[in-house]
Structure formats: C-alpha cells, structure tokens
Amino acid sequence: MMVLNAKEERVLRHLEELGLSLYEGKAYFSCLVLGRAKVREIARYSSVPESKIYYVLERLEEKGLIEIEEERPKHVKAIPVKELAYRMVEHRKKQIENIRIAEKELEEIVETISPMIRENNSKYIRLFKPKYRV
C-alpha cells in the first residue's frame, strides 16, 4: 500500500498536470519505484484496485509511458522519467490531430446532409409524441 510523503504527493500532482489521472499517476510512479514488476505488485504498491489496474496500465501503455511484457505473469516496466514529457507531448499531438480529423469529417457530413434535410423537411420528417408514457 502506498503511503505518500510530501515529495511523492508533489510527484503525483506533477503527473496529474501532465494529464494523468490519479490512478495512472500512482501506477506510473509505482512502476518507476519498483522497476520491472508484476501487475499484482504494482496494484498492491500503488493502491490502485486490482479490478482497475489492468485498465490503468493499458492506458499508460497507450500513452507510451510503460511497457507491458506479454509473458505470464505479466511484467511491467516504466519508461525513464527523462522521456516522460516528450511522450506526453507526442500523445497530446496525436489527440489534437484526431480531433482535427473528426472536425473535418463532421463538417463534410453536415454539409452533405444539411441541404437534404432543409429541402425535404416538410415532406419526410415528423415527430410523434405518445399520448401515454410507458
């Protein structure tokens, strides 16, 4: 179980500022402290519930902050702290690019559908409200 001193609490605050959730911060910090460790050890040390630890570690892996070895039992290793900011920036860049792509696709869809709906509005679109609610 993780008992935090003032320095460790500061580290978790910094990790949250970088965009990690509390559980992600605790798990990443635990991986740094433990080195290569089993998932169960990380859950125990970080106080992240075992029911959530696999999801949390999966998110950290998606962000490029840990490496999960697929052997049984699974072992996890954190990337060095020196690479943390760079990886977080790269992850954010990907998120921003995905948002821009989604925005363009949404604009195209609206441009395609909007004239059709305006043109056919009175002919085809009707809303019905039931008299009685079930």
C-alpha positions, -999 to 999 in steps of 0.1 A, spaced: 0 0 0 13 34 -10 18 58 19 28 92 4 52 117 18 53 153 7 77 147 -22 56 118 -35 25 138 -33 42 165 -53 52 140 -79 16 128 -83 5 164 -87 30 169 -115 19 137 -132 -17 150 -130 -6 183 -145 9 162 -174 -26 147 -180 -25 115 -160 -54 105 -138 -48 98 -101 -47 61 -107 -25 65 -137 -1 87 -118 1 62 -89 6 32 -112 33 50 -132 51 62 -101 49 27 -86 64 13 -118 93 38 -115 99 28 -79 96 -9 -83 114 -13 -116 103 -43 -136 73 -56 -116 43 -79 -118 9 -64 -122 -2 -76 -88 28 -59 -71 20 -26 -89 -16 -28 -78 -6 -35 -42 21 -8 -40 1 19 -58 -32 12 -40 -50 10 -74 -77 -16 -70 -70 -48 -88 -103 -45 -106 -89 -13 -123 -52 -20 -126 -53 -36 -160 -73 -8 -175 -50 18 -159 -19 0 -172 -34 -3 -207 -40 35 -207 -4 41 -196 8 18 -224 -13 36 -250 4 69 -238 38 52 -243 47 55 -206 51 19 -197 60 -14 -215 40 -45 -207 57 -78 -213 32 -104 -225 47 -134 -206 28 -149 -178 26 -135 -152 27 -101 -169 56 -78 -160 55 -40 -164 84 -15 -168 81 23 -168 99 44 -194 126 66 -179 115 99 -164 136 118 -190 113 106 -217 80 113 -199 74 149 -210 83 141 -246 60 111 -248 31 130 -232 36 158 -257 35 133 -286 4 117 -272 -13 151 -270 -3 158 -306 -19 126 -317 -51 135 -298 -52 170 -314 -47 155 -349 -76 131 -342 -98 160 -332 -89 179 -364 -97 148 -385 -130 143 -367 -139 180 -372 -133 178 -409 -154 146 -412 -182 162 -392 -181 193 -414 -183 171 -445 -212 151 -431 -232 182 -421 -225 199 -455 -239 168 -472 -269 162 -450 -280 197 -442 -293 207 -477 -312 174 -480 -329 179 -447 -338 215 -454 -351 205 -488 -372 176 -476 -380 189 -441 -417 192 -445 -421 160 -466 -403 134 -445 -395 144 -410 -422 143 -384 -420 139 -347 -447 119 -329 -452 121 -292 -471 93 -275 -502 102 -255 -492 79 -227 -458 72 -214 -449 36 -205 
